[in-house]
Structure formats: structure tokens, C-alpha cells
């Protein structure tokens, strides 16, 4: 019985070792999510960057 339990726990640990963490996945999405990177607009540090302005009723927004 102990051997079966040890085998079961060992097999579960093998499957869990291959997955990436949520932080790693978030970083990968920020760097290059399907070809359009967030850092292109927000920069490497995530700061705000103004891409353009709009005119609404003669007022620049």
C-alpha cells in the first residue's frame, strides 16, 4: 500500500513540474501576446505613453 501511495505522489509531482507559474505567464503575455506587445505602447516599465490626441468640438483631448 505504501508503494502505491509513493508512486502516486511521485507521478503527481512529475506532472506539476512542467507548468509555468502565473507570474511567468503574465510576463510572457506582456512581452509578446500574439504578436502585439503591451510594451510597445506602455514601455518596458509599464508607464503611460500618449500615442495620439483627438479633437472633440475643437478641444484637444
PDB file of N, CA, C and O in Angstrom:
ATOM      1  N   UNK A   1       0.827  -1.198   0.000  1.00  0.00           N
ATOM      2  CA  UNK A   1       0.000   0.000   0.000  1.00  0.00           C
ATOM      3  C   UNK A   1       0.867   1.256   0.000  1.00  0.00           C
ATOM      4  O   UNK A   1       0.560   2.234  -0.681  1.00  0.00           O
ATOM      5  N   UNK A   2       1.957   1.217   0.774  1.00  0.00           N
ATOM      6  CA  UNK A   2       2.842   2.378   0.826  1.00  0.00           C
ATOM      7  C   UNK A   2       3.510   2.624  -0.520  1.00  0.00           C
ATOM      8  O   UNK A   2       3.753   3.767  -0.906  1.00  0.00           O
ATOM      9  N   UNK A   3       3.801   1.545  -1.225  1.00  0.00           N
ATOM     10  CA  UNK A   3       4.442   1.686  -2.538  1.00  0.00           C
ATOM     11  C   UNK A   3       3.497   2.358  -3.523  1.00  0.00           C
ATOM     12  O   UNK A   3       3.917   3.204  -4.313  1.00  0.00           O
ATOM     13  N   UNK A   4       2.230   1.987  -3.480  1.00  0.00           N
ATOM     14  CA  UNK A   4       1.235   2.599  -4.361  1.00  0.00           C
ATOM     15  C   UNK A   4       1.090   4.086  -4.046  1.00  0.00           C
ATOM     16  O   UNK A   4       1.011   4.908  -4.960  1.00  0.00           O
ATOM     17  N   UNK A   5       1.056   4.430  -2.783  1.00  0.00           N
ATOM     18  CA  UNK A   5       0.941   5.827  -2.377  1.00  0.00           C
ATOM     19  C   UNK A   5       2.165   6.624  -2.820  1.00  0.00           C
ATOM     20  O   UNK A   5       2.029   7.737  -3.328  1.00  0.00           O
ATOM     21  N   UNK A   6       3.344   6.071  -2.633  1.00  0.00           N
ATOM     22  CA  UNK A   6       4.573   6.760  -3.040  1.00  0.00           C
ATOM     23  C   UNK A   6       4.612   6.946  -4.557  1.00  0.00           C
ATOM     24  O   UNK A   6       5.012   8.003  -5.046  1.00  0.00           O
ATOM     25  N   UNK A   7       4.195   5.919  -5.298  1.00  0.00           N
ATOM     26  CA  UNK A   7       4.158   6.022  -6.756  1.00  0.00           C
ATOM     27  C   UNK A   7       3.172   7.097  -7.199  1.00  0.00           C
ATOM     28  O   UNK A   7       3.456   7.865  -8.118  1.00  0.00           O
ATOM     29  N   UNK A   8       2.028   7.152  -6.554  1.00  0.00           N
ATOM     30  CA  UNK A   8       1.010   8.155  -6.882  1.00  0.00           C
ATOM     31  C   UNK A   8       1.524   9.566  -6.625  1.00  0.00           C
ATOM     32  O   UNK A   8       1.360  10.445  -7.472  1.00  0.00           O
ATOM     33  N   UNK A   9       2.137   9.794  -5.481  1.00  0.00           N
ATOM     34  CA  UNK A   9       2.671  11.118  -5.160  1.00  0.00           C
ATOM     35  C   UNK A   9       3.815  11.504  -6.092  1.00  0.00           C
ATOM     36  O   UNK A   9       3.926  12.663  -6.491  1.00  0.00           O
ATOM     37  N   UNK A  10       4.652  10.553  -6.435  1.00  0.00           N
ATOM     38  CA  UNK A  10       5.754  10.815  -7.353  1.00  0.00           C
ATOM     39  C   UNK A  10       5.240  11.182  -8.738  1.00  0.00           C
ATOM     40  O   UNK A  10       5.766  12.097  -9.372  1.00  0.00           O
ATOM     41  N   UNK A  11       4.219  10.479  -9.212  1.00  0.00           N
ATOM     42  CA  UNK A  11       3.684  10.761 -10.545  1.00  0.00           C
ATOM     43  C   UNK A  11       3.000  12.126 -10.592  1.00  0.00           C
ATOM     44  O   UNK A  11       3.073  12.810 -11.612  1.00  0.00           O
ATOM     45  N   UNK A  12       2.344  12.530  -9.521  1.00  0.00           N
ATOM     46  CA  UNK A  12       1.721  13.857  -9.475  1.00  0.00           C
ATOM     47  C   UNK A  12       2.781  14.949  -9.516  1.00  0.00           C
ATOM     48  O   UNK A  12       2.590  15.970 -10.177  1.00  0.00           O
ATOM     49  N   UNK A  13       3.883  14.749  -8.824  1.00  0.00           N
ATOM     50  CA  UNK A  13       4.943  15.762  -8.814  1.00  0.00           C
ATOM     51  C   UNK A  13       5.586  15.899 -10.186  1.00  0.00           C
ATOM     52  O   UNK A  13       6.045  16.988 -10.532  1.00  0.00           O
ATOM     53  N   UNK A  14       5.636  14.844 -10.969  1.00  0.00           N
ATOM     54  CA  UNK A  14       6.200  14.932 -12.318  1.00  0.00           C
ATOM     55  C   UNK A  14       5.326  15.773 -13.233  1.00  0.00           C
ATOM     56  O   UNK A  14       5.845  16.541 -14.044  1.00  0.00           O
ATOM     57  N   UNK A  15       4.022  15.644 -13.121  1.00  0.00           N
ATOM     58  CA  UNK A  15       3.127  16.409 -13.974  1.00  0.00           C
ATOM     59  C   UNK A  15       3.114  17.885 -13.608  1.00  0.00           C
ATOM     60  O   UNK A  15       2.977  18.729 -14.494  1.00  0.00           O
ATOM     61  N   UNK A  16       3.251  18.217 -12.350  1.00  0.00           N
ATOM     62  CA  UNK A  16       3.209  19.601 -11.905  1.00  0.00           C
ATOM     63  C   UNK A  16       4.474  20.377 -12.188  1.00  0.00           C
ATOM     64  O   UNK A  16       4.447  21.607 -12.172  1.00  0.00           O
ATOM     65  N   UNK A  17       5.578  19.708 -12.446  1.00  0.00           N
ATOM     66  CA  UNK A  17       6.859  20.385 -12.639  1.00  0.00           C
ATOM     67  C   UNK A  17       6.973  21.044 -14.011  1.00  0.00           C
ATOM     68  O   UNK A  17       7.829  21.910 -14.193  1.00  0.00           O
ATOM     69  N   UNK A  18       6.155  20.671 -14.965  1.00  0.00           N
ATOM     70  CA  UNK A  18       6.287  21.190 -16.321  1.00  0.00           C
ATOM     71  C   UNK A  18       5.575  22.518 -16.542  1.00  0.00           C
ATOM     72  O   UNK A  18       5.898  23.224 -17.497  1.00  0.00           O
ATOM     73  N   UNK A  19       4.649  22.871 -15.721  1.00  0.00           N
ATOM     74  CA  UNK A  19       3.850  24.062 -15.951  1.00  0.00           C
ATOM     75  C   UNK A  19       4.567  25.311 -15.466  1.00  0.00           C
ATOM     76  O   UNK A  19       5.368  25.261 -14.533  1.00  0.00           O
ATOM     77  N   UNK A  20       4.266  26.445 -16.120  1.00  0.00           N
ATOM     78  CA  UNK A  20       4.861  27.713 -15.711  1.00  0.00           C
ATOM     79  C   UNK A  20       3.966  28.375 -14.672  1.00  0.00           C
ATOM     80  O   UNK A  20       2.780  28.061 -14.569  1.00  0.00           O
ATOM     81  N   UNK A  21       4.537  29.285 -13.913  1.00  0.00           N
ATOM     82  CA  UNK A  21       3.771  29.977 -12.881  1.00  0.00           C
ATOM     83  C   UNK A  21       2.943  31.092 -13.507  1.00  0.00           C
ATOM     84  O   UNK A  21       3.150  31.462 -14.662  1.00  0.00           O
ATOM     85  N   UNK A  22       2.014  31.617 -12.739  1.00  0.00           N
ATOM     86  CA  UNK A  22       1.175  32.714 -13.211  1.00  0.00           C
ATOM     87  C   UNK A  22       2.013  33.953 -13.509  1.00  0.00           C
ATOM     88  O   UNK A  22       1.741  34.671 -14.472  1.00  0.00           O
ATOM     89  N   UNK A  23       3.025  34.204 -12.693  1.00  0.00           N
ATOM     90  CA  UNK A  23       3.897  35.357 -12.919  1.00  0.00           C
ATOM     91  C   UNK A  23       4.687  35.204 -14.223  1.00  0.00           C
ATOM     92  O   UNK A  23       4.834  36.170 -14.973  1.00  0.00           O
ATOM     93  N   UNK A  24       5.187  34.014 -14.493  1.00  0.00           N
ATOM     94  CA  UNK A  24       5.911  33.778 -15.741  1.00  0.00           C
ATOM     95  C   UNK A  24       4.990  33.937 -16.947  1.00  0.00           C
ATOM     96  O   UNK A  24       5.389  34.514 -17.959  1.00  0.00           O
ATOM     97  N   UNK A  25       3.772  33.436 -16.847  1.00  0.00           N
ATOM     98  CA  UNK A  25       2.803  33.557 -17.931  1.00  0.00           C
ATOM     99  C   UNK A  25       2.430  35.017 -18.174  1.00  0.00           C
ATOM    100  O   UNK A  25       2.310  35.444 -19.322  1.00  0.00           O
ATOM    101  N   UNK A  26       2.248  35.781 -17.103  1.00  0.00           N
ATOM    102  CA  UNK A  26       1.916  37.200 -17.237  1.00  0.00           C
ATOM    103  C   UNK A  26       3.041  37.960 -17.914  1.00  0.00           C
ATOM    104  O   UNK A  26       2.791  38.817 -18.762  1.00  0.00           O
ATOM    105  N   UNK A  27       4.273  37.657 -17.550  1.00  0.00           N
ATOM    106  CA  UNK A  27       5.418  38.325 -18.165  1.00  0.00           C
ATOM    107  C   UNK A  27       5.508  37.989 -19.649  1.00  0.00           C
ATOM    108  O   UNK A  27       5.802  38.861 -20.466  1.00  0.00           O
ATOM    109  N   UNK A  28       5.256  36.732 -19.999  1.00  0.00           N
ATOM    110  CA  UNK A  28       5.293  36.336 -21.403  1.00  0.00           C
ATOM    111  C   UNK A  28       4.210  37.050 -22.202  1.00  0.00           C
ATOM    112  O   UNK A  28       4.459  37.463 -23.335  1.00  0.00           O
ATOM    113  N   UNK A  29       3.020  37.203 -21.641  1.00  0.00           N
ATOM    114  CA  UNK A  29       1.952  37.919 -22.335  1.00  0.00           C
ATOM    115  C   UNK A  29       2.279  39.396 -22.493  1.00  0.00           C
ATOM    116  O   UNK A  29       1.964  39.989 -23.525  1.00  0.00           O
ATOM    117  N   UNK A  30       2.910  40.002 -21.480  1.00  0.00           N
ATOM    118  CA  UNK A  30       3.278  41.412 -21.555  1.00  0.00           C
ATOM    119  C   UNK A  30       4.342  41.626 -22.621  1.00  0.00           C
ATOM    120  O   UNK A  30       4.298  42.617 -23.349  1.00  0.00           O
ATOM    121  N   UNK A  31       5.294  40.709 -22.720  1.00  0.00           N
ATOM    122  CA  UNK A  31       6.383  40.849 -23.682  1.00  0.00           C
ATOM    123  C   UNK A  31       5.893  40.661 -25.119  1.00  0.00           C
ATOM    124  O   UNK A  31       6.269  41.441 -25.994  1.00  0.00           O
ATOM    125  N   UNK A  32       5.075  39.661 -25.381  1.00  0.00           N
ATOM    126  CA  UNK A  32       4.648  39.393 -26.750  1.00  0.00           C
ATOM    127  C   UNK A  32       3.355  38.581 -26.769  1.00  0.00           C
ATOM    128  O   UNK A  32       3.402  37.362 -26.934  1.00  0.00           O
ATOM    129  N   UNK A  33       2.206  39.229 -26.605  1.00  0.00           N
ATOM    130  CA  UNK A  33       0.939  38.496 -26.671  1.00  0.00           C
ATOM    131  C   UNK A  33       0.427  38.400 -28.107  1.00  0.00           C
ATOM    132  O   UNK A  33      -0.235  39.315 -28.597  1.00  0.00           O
ATOM    133  N   UNK A  34       0.725  37.322 -28.759  1.00  0.00           N
ATOM    134  CA  UNK A  34       0.238  37.055 -30.118  1.00  0.00           C
ATOM    135  C   UNK A  34       0.694  38.116 -31.117  1.00  0.00           C
ATOM    136  O   UNK A  34      -0.076  38.511 -31.992  1.00  0.00           O
ATOM    137  N   UNK A  35       1.923  38.577 -30.998  1.00  0.00           N
ATOM    138  CA  UNK A  35       2.493  39.491 -31.980  1.00  0.00           C
ATOM    139  C   UNK A  35       2.329  40.964 -31.675  1.00  0.00           C
ATOM    140  O   UNK A  35       3.013  41.780 -32.292  1.00  0.00           O
ATOM    141  N   UNK A  36       1.462  41.348 -30.759  1.00  0.00           N
ATOM    142  CA  UNK A  36       1.256  42.758 -30.418  1.00  0.00           C
ATOM    143  C   UNK A  36       1.633  42.931 -28.957  1.00  0.00           C
ATOM    144  O   UNK A  36       0.890  42.527 -28.063  1.00  0.00           O
ATOM    145  N   UNK A  37       2.772  43.523 -28.725  1.00  0.00           N
ATOM    146  CA  UNK A  37       3.304  43.614 -27.372  1.00  0.00           C
ATOM    147  C   UNK A  37       2.733  44.800 -26.617  1.00  0.00           C
ATOM    148  O   UNK A  37       2.556  45.875 -27.190  1.00  0.00           O
ATOM    149  N   UNK A  38       2.443  44.614 -25.340  1.00  0.00           N
ATOM    150  CA  UNK A  38       1.989  45.711 -24.481  1.00  0.00           C
ATOM    151  C   UNK A  38       3.106  46.718 -24.263  1.00  0.00           C
ATOM    152  O   UNK A  38       2.851  47.909 -24.091  1.00  0.00           O
ATOM    153  N   UNK A  39       4.356  46.233 -24.271  1.00  0.00           N
ATOM    154  CA  UNK A  39       5.465  47.139 -24.004  1.00  0.00           C
ATOM    155  C   UNK A  39       5.728  48.078 -25.168  1.00  0.00           C
ATOM    156  O   UNK A  39       6.477  49.042 -25.011  1.00  0.00           O
ATOM    157  N   UNK A  40       5.132  47.827 -26.340  1.00  0.00           N
ATOM    158  CA  UNK A  40       5.260  48.761 -27.458  1.00  0.00           C
ATOM    159  C   UNK A  40       4.620  50.104 -27.107  1.00  0.00           C
ATOM    160  O   UNK A  40       5.144  51.153 -27.481  1.00  0.00           O
ATOM    161  N   UNK A  41       3.507  50.081 -26.401  1.00  0.00           N
ATOM    162  CA  UNK A  41       2.803  51.313 -26.027  1.00  0.00           C
ATOM    163  C   UNK A  41       3.116  51.756 -24.602  1.00  0.00           C
ATOM    164  O   UNK A  41       3.243  52.952 -24.337  1.00  0.00           O
ATOM    165  N   UNK A  42       3.239  50.810 -23.696  1.00  0.00           N
ATOM    166  CA  UNK A  42       3.403  51.133 -22.284  1.00  0.00           C
ATOM    167  C   UNK A  42       4.853  51.192 -21.840  1.00  0.00           C
ATOM    168  O   UNK A  42       5.132  51.627 -20.723  1.00  0.00           O
ATOM    169  N   UNK A  43       5.775  50.772 -22.674  1.00  0.00           N
ATOM    170  CA  UNK A  43       7.181  50.779 -22.306  1.00  0.00           C
ATOM    171  C   UNK A  43       7.547  49.560 -21.483  1.00  0.00           C
ATOM    172  O   UNK A  43       6.679  48.805 -21.042  1.00  0.00           O
ATOM    173  N   UNK A  44       8.838  49.378 -21.282  1.00  0.00           N
ATOM    174  CA  UNK A  44       9.315  48.198 -20.561  1.00  0.00           C
ATOM    175  C   UNK A  44       8.919  48.219 -19.093  1.00  0.00           C
ATOM    176  O   UNK A  44       8.769  47.165 -18.473  1.00  0.00           O
ATOM    177  N   UNK A  45       8.747  49.425 -18.528  1.00  0.00           N
ATOM    178  CA  UNK A  45       8.406  49.521 -17.107  1.00  0.00           C
ATOM    179  C   UNK A  45       6.910  49.669 -16.856  1.00  0.00           C
ATOM    180  O   UNK A  45       6.494  49.746 -15.700  1.00  0.00           O
ATOM    181  N   UNK A  46       6.092  49.712 -17.902  1.00  0.00           N
ATOM    182  CA  UNK A  46       4.647  49.792 -17.733  1.00  0.00           C
ATOM    183  C   UNK A  46       4.111  51.193 -17.542  1.00  0.00           C
ATOM    184  O   UNK A  46       2.946  51.365 -17.184  1.00  0.00           O
ATOM    185  N   UNK A  47       4.942  52.202 -17.773  1.00  0.00           N
ATOM    186  CA  UNK A  47       4.485  53.580 -17.599  1.00  0.00           C
ATOM    187  C   UNK A  47       3.584  53.992 -18.763  1.00  0.00           C
ATOM    188  O   UNK A  47       3.594  53.377 -19.829  1.00  0.00           O
ATOM    189  N   UNK A  48       2.824  55.023 -18.535  1.00  0.00           N
ATOM    190  CA  UNK A  48       1.877  55.506 -19.529  1.00  0.00           C
ATOM    191  C   UNK A  48       2.607  56.248 -20.638  1.00  0.00           C
ATOM    192  O   UNK A  48       3.583  56.953 -20.384  1.00  0.00           O
ATOM    193  N   UNK A  49       2.134  56.087 -21.862  1.00  0.00           N
ATOM    194  CA  UNK A  49       2.684  56.798 -23.005  1.00  0.00           C
ATOM    195  C   UNK A  49       1.517  57.280 -23.854  1.00  0.00           C
ATOM    196  O   UNK A  49       0.612  56.502 -24.156  1.00  0.00           O
ATOM    197  N   UNK A  50       1.523  58.539 -24.239  1.00  0.00           N
ATOM    198  CA  UNK A  50       0.457  59.104 -25.057  1.00  0.00           C
ATOM    199  C   UNK A  50       0.750  58.783 -26.513  1.00  0.00           C
ATOM    200  O   UNK A  50       1.810  59.136 -27.031  1.00  0.00           O
ATOM    201  N   UNK A  51      -0.181  58.117 -27.170  1.00  0.00           N
ATOM    202  CA  UNK A  51       0.006  57.715 -28.558  1.00  0.00           C
ATOM    203  C   UNK A  51      -0.542  58.738 -29.536  1.00  0.00           C
ATOM    204  O   UNK A  51      -0.038  58.853 -30.654  1.00  0.00           O
ATOM    205  N   UNK A  52      -1.553  59.474 -29.141  1.00  0.00           N
ATOM    206  CA  UNK A  52      -2.149  60.451 -30.036  1.00  0.00           C
ATOM    207  C   UNK A  52      -3.180  61.291 -29.314  1.00  0.00           C
ATOM    208  O   UNK A  52      -3.526  61.029 -28.162  1.00  0.00           O
ATOM    209  N   UNK A  53      -3.660  62.295 -30.004  1.00  0.00           N
ATOM    210  CA  UNK A  53      -4.670  63.195 -29.451  1.00  0.00           C
ATOM    211  C   UNK A  53      -5.890  63.198 -30.362  1.00  0.00           C
ATOM    212  O   UNK A  53      -5.786  62.920 -31.556  1.00  0.00           O
ATOM    213  N   UNK A  54      -7.027  63.510 -29.799  1.00  0.00           N
ATOM    214  CA  UNK A  54      -8.271  63.595 -30.540  1.00  0.00           C
ATOM    215  C   UNK A  54      -8.840  64.994 -30.387  1.00  0.00           C
ATOM    216  O   UNK A  54      -8.664  65.643 -29.356  1.00  0.00           O
ATOM    217  N   UNK A  55      -9.521  65.446 -31.422  1.00  0.00           N
ATOM    218  CA  UNK A  55     -10.198  66.738 -31.380  1.00  0.00           C
ATOM    219  C   UNK A  55     -11.693  66.476 -31.236  1.00  0.00           C
ATOM    220  O   UNK A  55     -12.294  65.782 -32.056  1.00  0.00           O
ATOM    221  N   UNK A  56     -12.284  67.038 -30.187  1.00  0.00           N
ATOM    222  CA  UNK A  56     -13.717  66.900 -29.967  1.00  0.00           C
ATOM    223  C   UNK A  56     -14.267  68.291 -29.715  1.00  0.00           C
ATOM    224  O   UNK A  56     -13.932  68.930 -28.717  1.00  0.00           O
ATOM    225  N   UNK A  57     -15.111  68.757 -30.621  1.00  0.00           N
ATOM    226  CA  UNK A  57     -15.702  70.097 -30.552  1.00  0.00           C
ATOM    227  C   UNK A  57     -14.621  71.175 -30.468  1.00  0.00           C
ATOM    228  O   UNK A  57     -14.768  72.157 -29.741  1.00  0.00           O
ATOM    229  N   UNK A  58     -13.540  70.982 -31.215  1.00  0.00           N
ATOM    230  CA  UNK A  58     -12.463  71.963 -31.242  1.00  0.00           C
ATOM    231  C   UNK A  58     -11.539  71.916 -30.045  1.00  0.00           C
ATOM    232  O   UNK A  58     -10.639  72.748 -29.933  1.00  0.00           O
ATOM    233  N   UNK A  59     -11.736  70.969 -29.151  1.00  0.00           N
ATOM    234  CA  UNK A  59     -10.900  70.851 -27.954  1.00  0.00           C
ATOM    235  C   UNK A  59     -10.030  69.602 -28.095  1.00  0.00           C
ATOM    236  O   UNK A  59     -10.517  68.519 -28.421  1.00  0.00           O
ATOM    237  N   UNK A  60      -8.748  69.775 -27.845  1.00  0.00           N
ATOM    238  CA  UNK A  60      -7.802  68.670 -27.938  1.00  0.00           C
ATOM    239  C   UNK A  60      -7.879  67.827 -26.659  1.00  0.00           C
ATOM    240  O   UNK A  60      -7.699  68.337 -25.554  1.00  0.00           O
ATOM    241  N   UNK A  61      -8.150  66.530 -26.830  1.00  0.00           N
ATOM    242  CA  UNK A  61      -8.242  65.646 -25.660  1.00  0.00           C
ATOM    243  C   UNK A  61      -7.201  64.560 -25.736  1.00  0.00           C
ATOM    244  O   UNK A  61      -7.121  63.718 -24.842  1.00  0.00           O
TER     245      UNK A  61
END
